[in-house]
Amino acid sequence: MRPSKAEPGAQGRLVGSRWRSGIRPLRWRWAALAVVALAVVLGLGAYGAIRYRLGIDLQAHRCLESSRVFLIDTFTGPEEVIQGDLVAFRAQGLGVDAFEGRLFVKHAAGVPGDWVTVTLAGTAINGMPMAQGLALAPALKRDPASFIRHERVPVEHFWMLGETADSFDSRYWGFLPVTRMVGKAYALF
């Protein structure tokens, strides 16, 4: 047996040294993995911040009784909207200055090609009753009879309705051009 040239206990130091040198590359791998994970999380967060918005209804008397907070997907276009979907849009030219530029969320009760009938008793889409009366006509200082109509929803327009009798919706201002649509909305709570 050849005598070892290393001092007693040197073998332990060599093993420890090898062990520590193996840790450094492992630390760099974890650091690189953490940086990649952080970049993915930030990227997804930025994508979510661009694509989605929150809509919060702060009114004491809401037009959509079922929800107060909405997630708005700004990447969905009008071609993805079907009858009954919630749609977020900007109010422009609705006849009430206080609402100008505000974000509204209503149901797309009528889509292109649907027939809308508004009478003093209620509103029907394709013959199905959807809303009652014209409760806001006196507040708007208009004769309720001036809102009566029977029309087809034109291409690139929607007929918007709230869930309450006194919702300020298409019964009072007509069809919504799809160009005003911000996105499809989803009720959160």
Helices and strands as residue ranges (DSSP letters): H 10-51, E 52-56, E 69-73, G 78-80, E 86-90, G 97-99, E 103-110, E 115-118, E 122-125, E 128-132, G 144-147, E 149-152, E 157-161, H 170-173, E 176-177, G 178-180, E 181-187
